[in-house]
Amino acid sequence: MDEGRKRVLLIAASILAARKLSQYPGGKKVPVTVSAISDVVRWAEEILKEIDERWPVK
C-alpha cells in the first residue's frame, strides 16, 4: 500500500472513529475504545476497497 492510500485510510478511519468515540465518555484507552478504533479501521479499509472497485487505477 502506498503512502497516499495510507493517508486516505487514516483520514477515513479518523472520521469514523471520532463519530463512534463521541458516544463514550472520556478519552481513556479502555476495551470499548480499542474495539471502536479496530472497527473503524476495518470500515475504512472496506471503503477503500469499494472505491478501488468503482474507480480502478489505470
PyMOL Python script that loads the backbone (N, CA, C, O; Angstrom):
from pymol import cmd

cmd.read_pdbstr("""\
ATOM      1  N   MET A   1       0.853  -1.167   0.000  1.00  0.00           N
ATOM      2  CA  MET A   1       0.000   0.000   0.000  1.00  0.00           C
ATOM      3  C   MET A   1       0.904   1.237   0.000  1.00  0.00           C
ATOM      4  O   MET A   1       1.820   1.346   0.815  1.00  0.00           O
ATOM      5  N   ASP A   2       0.636   2.161  -0.918  1.00  0.00           N
ATOM      6  CA  ASP A   2       1.474   3.351  -0.976  1.00  0.00           C
ATOM      7  C   ASP A   2       1.081   4.370   0.100  1.00  0.00           C
ATOM      8  O   ASP A   2       0.042   4.240   0.747  1.00  0.00           O
ATOM      9  N   GLU A   3       1.923   5.370   0.271  1.00  0.00           N
ATOM     10  CA  GLU A   3       1.724   6.353   1.342  1.00  0.00           C
ATOM     11  C   GLU A   3       0.438   7.156   1.167  1.00  0.00           C
ATOM     12  O   GLU A   3      -0.223   7.487   2.151  1.00  0.00           O
ATOM     13  N   GLY A   4       0.082   7.469  -0.061  1.00  0.00           N
ATOM     14  CA  GLY A   4      -1.147   8.216  -0.306  1.00  0.00           C
ATOM     15  C   GLY A   4      -2.378   7.449   0.160  1.00  0.00           C
ATOM     16  O   GLY A   4      -3.282   8.016   0.773  1.00  0.00           O
ATOM     17  N   ARG A   5      -2.400   6.165  -0.137  1.00  0.00           N
ATOM     18  CA  ARG A   5      -3.529   5.323   0.282  1.00  0.00           C
ATOM     19  C   ARG A   5      -3.559   5.186   1.801  1.00  0.00           C
ATOM     20  O   ARG A   5      -4.633   5.146   2.402  1.00  0.00           O
ATOM     21  N   LYS A   6      -2.388   5.114   2.420  1.00  0.00           N
ATOM     22  CA  LYS A   6      -2.339   5.039   3.882  1.00  0.00           C
ATOM     23  C   LYS A   6      -2.919   6.301   4.503  1.00  0.00           C
ATOM     24  O   LYS A   6      -3.634   6.235   5.503  1.00  0.00           O
ATOM     25  N   ARG A   7      -2.608   7.459   3.906  1.00  0.00           N
ATOM     26  CA  ARG A   7      -3.156   8.721   4.420  1.00  0.00           C
ATOM     27  C   ARG A   7      -4.667   8.762   4.280  1.00  0.00           C
ATOM     28  O   ARG A   7      -5.364   9.207   5.192  1.00  0.00           O
ATOM     29  N   VAL A   8      -5.178   8.301   3.146  1.00  0.00           N
ATOM     30  CA  VAL A   8      -6.625   8.263   2.937  1.00  0.00           C
ATOM     31  C   VAL A   8      -7.265   7.344   3.965  1.00  0.00           C
ATOM     32  O   VAL A   8      -8.299   7.685   4.538  1.00  0.00           O
ATOM     33  N   LEU A   9      -6.668   6.193   4.204  1.00  0.00           N
ATOM     34  CA  LEU A   9      -7.184   5.258   5.199  1.00  0.00           C
ATOM     35  C   LEU A   9      -7.172   5.889   6.586  1.00  0.00           C
ATOM     36  O   LEU A   9      -8.124   5.722   7.349  1.00  0.00           O
ATOM     37  N   LEU A  10      -6.124   6.598   6.916  1.00  0.00           N
ATOM     38  CA  LEU A  10      -6.029   7.268   8.212  1.00  0.00           C
ATOM     39  C   LEU A  10      -7.121   8.327   8.366  1.00  0.00           C
ATOM     40  O   LEU A  10      -7.755   8.413   9.417  1.00  0.00           O
ATOM     41  N   ILE A  11      -7.338   9.119   7.343  1.00  0.00           N
ATOM     42  CA  ILE A  11      -8.368  10.163   7.409  1.00  0.00           C
ATOM     43  C   ILE A  11      -9.745   9.548   7.553  1.00  0.00           C
ATOM     44  O   ILE A  11     -10.537   9.977   8.393  1.00  0.00           O
ATOM     45  N   ALA A  12     -10.037   8.539   6.735  1.00  0.00           N
ATOM     46  CA  ALA A  12     -11.354   7.893   6.821  1.00  0.00           C
ATOM     47  C   ALA A  12     -11.549   7.243   8.185  1.00  0.00           C
ATOM     48  O   ALA A  12     -12.620   7.361   8.781  1.00  0.00           O
ATOM     49  N   ALA A  13     -10.534   6.564   8.678  1.00  0.00           N
ATOM     50  CA  ALA A  13     -10.637   5.915   9.990  1.00  0.00           C
ATOM     51  C   ALA A  13     -10.797   6.950  11.097  1.00  0.00           C
ATOM     52  O   ALA A  13     -11.539   6.726  12.052  1.00  0.00           O
ATOM     53  N   SER A  14     -10.113   8.068  10.978  1.00  0.00           N
ATOM     54  CA  SER A  14     -10.219   9.114  11.993  1.00  0.00           C
ATOM     55  C   SER A  14     -11.623   9.693  12.051  1.00  0.00           C
ATOM     56  O   SER A  14     -12.160   9.922  13.135  1.00  0.00           O
ATOM     57  N   ILE A  15     -12.211   9.928  10.906  1.00  0.00           N
ATOM     58  CA  ILE A  15     -13.572  10.457  10.867  1.00  0.00           C
ATOM     59  C   ILE A  15     -14.544   9.457  11.479  1.00  0.00           C
ATOM     60  O   ILE A  15     -15.389   9.819  12.299  1.00  0.00           O
ATOM     61  N   LEU A  16     -14.416   8.202  11.075  1.00  0.00           N
ATOM     62  CA  LEU A  16     -15.304   7.176  11.621  1.00  0.00           C
ATOM     63  C   LEU A  16     -15.080   6.991  13.119  1.00  0.00           C
ATOM     64  O   LEU A  16     -16.037   6.818  13.874  1.00  0.00           O
ATOM     65  N   ALA A  17     -13.826   7.027  13.548  1.00  0.00           N
ATOM     66  CA  ALA A  17     -13.520   6.852  14.969  1.00  0.00           C
ATOM     67  C   ALA A  17     -14.082   7.997  15.791  1.00  0.00           C
ATOM     68  O   ALA A  17     -14.634   7.777  16.868  1.00  0.00           O
ATOM     69  N   ALA A  18     -13.946   9.208  15.295  1.00  0.00           N
ATOM     70  CA  ALA A  18     -14.450  10.364  16.033  1.00  0.00           C
ATOM     71  C   ALA A  18     -15.954  10.253  16.238  1.00  0.00           C
ATOM     72  O   ALA A  18     -16.457  10.554  17.320  1.00  0.00           O
ATOM     73  N   ARG A  19     -16.661   9.829  15.224  1.00  0.00           N
ATOM     74  CA  ARG A  19     -18.114   9.676  15.350  1.00  0.00           C
ATOM     75  C   ARG A  19     -18.460   8.587  16.355  1.00  0.00           C
ATOM     76  O   ARG A  19     -19.357   8.755  17.181  1.00  0.00           O
ATOM     77  N   LYS A  20     -17.751   7.483  16.279  1.00  0.00           N
ATOM     78  CA  LYS A  20     -18.026   6.351  17.174  1.00  0.00           C
ATOM     79  C   LYS A  20     -17.622   6.680  18.615  1.00  0.00           C
ATOM     80  O   LYS A  20     -18.375   6.412  19.552  1.00  0.00           O
ATOM     81  N   LEU A  21     -16.437   7.258  18.783  1.00  0.00           N
ATOM     82  CA  LEU A  21     -15.921   7.519  20.122  1.00  0.00           C
ATOM     83  C   LEU A  21     -16.637   8.669  20.825  1.00  0.00           C
ATOM     84  O   LEU A  21     -16.564   8.787  22.048  1.00  0.00           O
ATOM     85  N   SER A  22     -17.322   9.508  20.072  1.00  0.00           N
ATOM     86  CA  SER A  22     -18.054  10.605  20.705  1.00  0.00           C
ATOM     87  C   SER A  22     -19.204  10.092  21.563  1.00  0.00           C
ATOM     88  O   SER A  22     -19.753  10.835  22.376  1.00  0.00           O
ATOM     89  N   GLN A  23     -19.567   8.831  21.385  1.00  0.00           N
ATOM     90  CA  GLN A  23     -20.644   8.225  22.160  1.00  0.00           C
ATOM     91  C   GLN A  23     -20.186   7.838  23.564  1.00  0.00           C
ATOM     92  O   GLN A  23     -21.016   7.625  24.448  1.00  0.00           O
ATOM     93  N   TYR A  24     -18.877   7.745  23.778  1.00  0.00           N
ATOM     94  CA  TYR A  24     -18.350   7.262  25.046  1.00  0.00           C
ATOM     95  C   TYR A  24     -17.708   8.400  25.838  1.00  0.00           C
ATOM     96  O   TYR A  24     -17.084   9.285  25.251  1.00  0.00           O
ATOM     97  N   PRO A  25     -17.855   8.385  27.154  1.00  0.00           N
ATOM     98  CA  PRO A  25     -17.247   9.444  27.969  1.00  0.00           C
ATOM     99  C   PRO A  25     -15.731   9.275  28.089  1.00  0.00           C
ATOM    100  O   PRO A  25     -15.218   8.156  28.068  1.00  0.00           O
ATOM    101  N   GLY A  26     -15.028  10.394  28.215  1.00  0.00           N
ATOM    102  CA  GLY A  26     -13.587  10.356  28.453  1.00  0.00           C
ATOM    103  C   GLY A  26     -12.794   9.963  27.227  1.00  0.00           C
ATOM    104  O   GLY A  26     -13.354   9.680  26.167  1.00  0.00           O
ATOM    105  N   GLY A  27     -11.487   9.949  27.385  1.00  0.00           N
ATOM    106  CA  GLY A  27     -10.605   9.585  26.288  1.00  0.00           C
ATOM    107  C   GLY A  27      -9.655   8.480  26.689  1.00  0.00           C
ATOM    108  O   GLY A  27      -8.595   8.312  26.087  1.00  0.00           O
ATOM    109  N   LYS A  28     -10.033   7.725  27.708  1.00  0.00           N
ATOM    110  CA  LYS A  28      -9.152   6.676  28.214  1.00  0.00           C
ATOM    111  C   LYS A  28      -9.120   5.497  27.248  1.00  0.00           C
ATOM    112  O   LYS A  28     -10.081   5.231  26.527  1.00  0.00           O
ATOM    113  N   LYS A  29      -7.996   4.804  27.255  1.00  0.00           N
ATOM    114  CA  LYS A  29      -7.828   3.637  26.394  1.00  0.00           C
ATOM    115  C   LYS A  29      -8.367   2.410  27.130  1.00  0.00           C
ATOM    116  O   LYS A  29      -7.624   1.669  27.773  1.00  0.00           O
ATOM    117  N   VAL A  30      -9.651   2.225  27.017  1.00  0.00           N
ATOM    118  CA  VAL A  30     -10.326   1.088  27.633  1.00  0.00           C
ATOM    119  C   VAL A  30     -10.786   0.160  26.523  1.00  0.00           C
ATOM    120  O   VAL A  30     -10.770   0.556  25.357  1.00  0.00           O
ATOM    121  N   PRO A  31     -11.193  -1.055  26.841  1.00  0.00           N
ATOM    122  CA  PRO A  31     -11.569  -2.006  25.794  1.00  0.00           C
ATOM    123  C   PRO A  31     -12.593  -1.480  24.779  1.00  0.00           C
ATOM    124  O   PRO A  31     -12.511  -1.797  23.593  1.00  0.00           O
ATOM    125  N   VAL A  32     -13.542  -0.687  25.241  1.00  0.00           N
ATOM    126  CA  VAL A  32     -14.549  -0.192  24.294  1.00  0.00           C
ATOM    127  C   VAL A  32     -13.932   0.749  23.259  1.00  0.00           C
ATOM    128  O   VAL A  32     -14.335   0.726  22.095  1.00  0.00           O
ATOM    129  N   THR A  33     -12.968   1.571  23.658  1.00  0.00           N
ATOM    130  CA  THR A  33     -12.340   2.465  22.688  1.00  0.00           C
ATOM    131  C   THR A  33     -11.400   1.694  21.760  1.00  0.00           C
ATOM    132  O   THR A  33     -11.327   1.989  20.567  1.00  0.00           O
ATOM    133  N   VAL A  34     -10.690   0.721  22.298  1.00  0.00           N
ATOM    134  CA  VAL A  34      -9.812  -0.102  21.463  1.00  0.00           C
ATOM    135  C   VAL A  34     -10.642  -0.842  20.417  1.00  0.00           C
ATOM    136  O   VAL A  34     -10.255  -0.918  19.251  1.00  0.00           O
ATOM    137  N   SER A  35     -11.771  -1.381  20.835  1.00  0.00           N
ATOM    138  CA  SER A  35     -12.667  -2.090  19.920  1.00  0.00           C
ATOM    139  C   SER A  35     -13.243  -1.150  18.866  1.00  0.00           C
ATOM    140  O   SER A  35     -13.316  -1.501  17.688  1.00  0.00           O
ATOM    141  N   ALA A  36     -13.650   0.039  19.288  1.00  0.00           N
ATOM    142  CA  ALA A  36     -14.212   1.008  18.346  1.00  0.00           C
ATOM    143  C   ALA A  36     -13.176   1.410  17.308  1.00  0.00           C
ATOM    144  O   ALA A  36     -13.498   1.512  16.124  1.00  0.00           O
ATOM    145  N   ILE A  37     -11.949   1.638  17.729  1.00  0.00           N
ATOM    146  CA  ILE A  37     -10.888   2.014  16.796  1.00  0.00           C
ATOM    147  C   ILE A  37     -10.626   0.873  15.812  1.00  0.00           C
ATOM    148  O   ILE A  37     -10.457   1.112  14.616  1.00  0.00           O
ATOM    149  N   SER A  38     -10.593  -0.346  16.303  1.00  0.00           N
ATOM    150  CA  SER A  38     -10.390  -1.503  15.438  1.00  0.00           C
ATOM    151  C   SER A  38     -11.512  -1.603  14.396  1.00  0.00           C
ATOM    152  O   SER A  38     -11.261  -1.887  13.225  1.00  0.00           O
ATOM    153  N   ASP A  39     -12.733  -1.369  14.836  1.00  0.00           N
ATOM    154  CA  ASP A  39     -13.877  -1.422  13.923  1.00  0.00           C
ATOM    155  C   ASP A  39     -13.776  -0.372  12.821  1.00  0.00           C
ATOM    156  O   ASP A  39     -14.012  -0.669  11.650  1.00  0.00           O
ATOM    157  N   VAL A  40     -13.426   0.855  13.199  1.00  0.00           N
ATOM    158  CA  VAL A  40     -13.398   1.907  12.188  1.00  0.00           C
ATOM    159  C   VAL A  40     -12.250   1.735  11.204  1.00  0.00           C
ATOM    160  O   VAL A  40     -12.363   2.152  10.051  1.00  0.00           O
ATOM    161  N   VAL A  41     -11.156   1.134  11.633  1.00  0.00           N
ATOM    162  CA  VAL A  41     -10.077   0.859  10.684  1.00  0.00           C
ATOM    163  C   VAL A  41     -10.559  -0.158   9.654  1.00  0.00           C
ATOM    164  O   VAL A  41     -10.274  -0.025   8.464  1.00  0.00           O
ATOM    165  N   ARG A  42     -11.288  -1.171  10.112  1.00  0.00           N
ATOM    166  CA  ARG A  42     -11.855  -2.149   9.170  1.00  0.00           C
ATOM    167  C   ARG A  42     -12.847  -1.481   8.225  1.00  0.00           C
ATOM    168  O   ARG A  42     -12.863  -1.778   7.031  1.00  0.00           O
ATOM    169  N   TRP A  43     -13.678  -0.578   8.753  1.00  0.00           N
ATOM    170  CA  TRP A  43     -14.640   0.135   7.897  1.00  0.00           C
ATOM    171  C   TRP A  43     -13.915   0.966   6.854  1.00  0.00           C
ATOM    172  O   TRP A  43     -14.308   0.990   5.688  1.00  0.00           O
ATOM    173  N   ALA A  44     -12.863   1.641   7.271  1.00  0.00           N
ATOM    174  CA  ALA A  44     -12.103   2.467   6.331  1.00  0.00           C
ATOM    175  C   ALA A  44     -11.476   1.605   5.241  1.00  0.00           C
ATOM    176  O   ALA A  44     -11.443   2.011   4.079  1.00  0.00           O
ATOM    177  N   GLU A  45     -10.981   0.431   5.595  1.00  0.00           N
ATOM    178  CA  GLU A  45     -10.417  -0.481   4.597  1.00  0.00           C
ATOM    179  C   GLU A  45     -11.488  -0.914   3.604  1.00  0.00           C
ATOM    180  O   GLU A  45     -11.226  -0.999   2.404  1.00  0.00           O
ATOM    181  N   GLU A  46     -12.677  -1.185   4.092  1.00  0.00           N
ATOM    182  CA  GLU A  46     -13.777  -1.576   3.212  1.00  0.00           C
ATOM    183  C   GLU A  46     -14.163  -0.429   2.278  1.00  0.00           C
ATOM    184  O   GLU A  46     -14.473  -0.656   1.108  1.00  0.00           O
ATOM    185  N   ILE A  47     -14.142   0.792   2.791  1.00  0.00           N
ATOM    186  CA  ILE A  47     -14.438   1.959   1.958  1.00  0.00           C
ATOM    187  C   ILE A  47     -13.406   2.067   0.837  1.00  0.00           C
ATOM    188  O   ILE A  47     -13.765   2.308  -0.315  1.00  0.00           O
ATOM    189  N   LEU A  48     -12.124   1.890   1.169  1.00  0.00           N
ATOM    190  CA  LEU A  48     -11.078   1.952   0.144  1.00  0.00           C
ATOM    191  C   LEU A  48     -11.249   0.851  -0.897  1.00  0.00           C
ATOM    192  O   LEU A  48     -11.044   1.089  -2.087  1.00  0.00           O
ATOM    193  N   LYS A  49     -11.621  -0.345  -0.462  1.00  0.00           N
ATOM    194  CA  LYS A  49     -11.853  -1.439  -1.418  1.00  0.00           C
ATOM    195  C   LYS A  49     -12.978  -1.087  -2.373  1.00  0.00           C
ATOM    196  O   LYS A  49     -12.877  -1.328  -3.576  1.00  0.00           O
ATOM    197  N   GLU A  50     -14.048  -0.519  -1.841  1.00  0.00           N
ATOM    198  CA  GLU A  50     -15.188  -0.127  -2.676  1.00  0.00           C
ATOM    199  C   GLU A  50     -14.789   0.960  -3.666  1.00  0.00           C
ATOM    200  O   GLU A  50     -15.197   0.928  -4.827  1.00  0.00           O
ATOM    201  N   ILE A  51     -13.998   1.917  -3.211  1.00  0.00           N
ATOM    202  CA  ILE A  51     -13.518   2.979  -4.103  1.00  0.00           C
ATOM    203  C   ILE A  51     -12.673   2.372  -5.216  1.00  0.00           C
ATOM    204  O   ILE A  51     -12.818   2.753  -6.377  1.00  0.00           O
ATOM    205  N   ASP A  52     -11.787   1.427  -4.877  1.00  0.00           N
ATOM    206  CA  ASP A  52     -10.944   0.783  -5.887  1.00  0.00           C
ATOM    207  C   ASP A  52     -11.769   0.010  -6.893  1.00  0.00           C
ATOM    208  O   ASP A  52     -11.433  -0.008  -8.077  1.00  0.00           O
ATOM    209  N   GLU A  53     -12.838  -0.629  -6.454  1.00  0.00           N
ATOM    210  CA  GLU A  53     -13.678  -1.381  -7.375  1.00  0.00           C
ATOM    211  C   GLU A  53     -14.417  -0.448  -8.338  1.00  0.00           C
ATOM    212  O   GLU A  53     -14.551  -0.751  -9.524  1.00  0.00           O
ATOM    213  N   ARG A  54     -14.890   0.675  -7.826  1.00  0.00           N
ATOM    214  CA  ARG A  54     -15.645   1.607  -8.671  1.00  0.00           C
ATOM    215  C   ARG A  54     -14.743   2.429  -9.576  1.00  0.00           C
ATOM    216  O   ARG A  54     -15.094   2.691 -10.727  1.00  0.00           O
ATOM    217  N   TRP A  55     -13.591   2.837  -9.074  1.00  0.00           N
ATOM    218  CA  TRP A  55     -12.668   3.679  -9.830  1.00  0.00           C
ATOM    219  C   TRP A  55     -11.267   3.074  -9.798  1.00  0.00           C
ATOM    220  O   TRP A  55     -10.403   3.555  -9.064  1.00  0.00           O
ATOM    221  N   PRO A  56     -11.034   2.023 -10.587  1.00  0.00           N
ATOM    222  CA  PRO A  56      -9.706   1.380 -10.559  1.00  0.00           C
ATOM    223  C   PRO A  56      -8.624   2.297 -11.118  1.00  0.00           C
ATOM    224  O   PRO A  56      -8.879   3.160 -11.958  1.00  0.00           O
ATOM    225  N   VAL A  57      -7.408   2.079 -10.621  1.00  0.00           N
ATOM    226  CA  VAL A  57      -6.249   2.844 -11.074  1.00  0.00           C
ATOM    227  C   VAL A  57      -5.883   2.376 -12.473  1.00  0.00           C
ATOM    228  O   VAL A  57      -5.809   1.177 -12.740  1.00  0.00           O
ATOM    229  N   LYS A  58      -5.654   3.338 -13.367  1.00  0.00           N
ATOM    230  CA  LYS A  58      -5.320   2.978 -14.755  1.00  0.00           C
ATOM    231  C   LYS A  58      -3.843   3.093 -14.990  1.00  0.00           C
ATOM    232  O   LYS A  58      -3.371   2.832 -16.096  1.00  0.00           O
TER     233      LYS A  58
END
""", "prot")
cmd.dss("prot")
cmd.show_as("cartoon", "prot")
cmd.util.cbc("prot")
cmd.orient("prot")
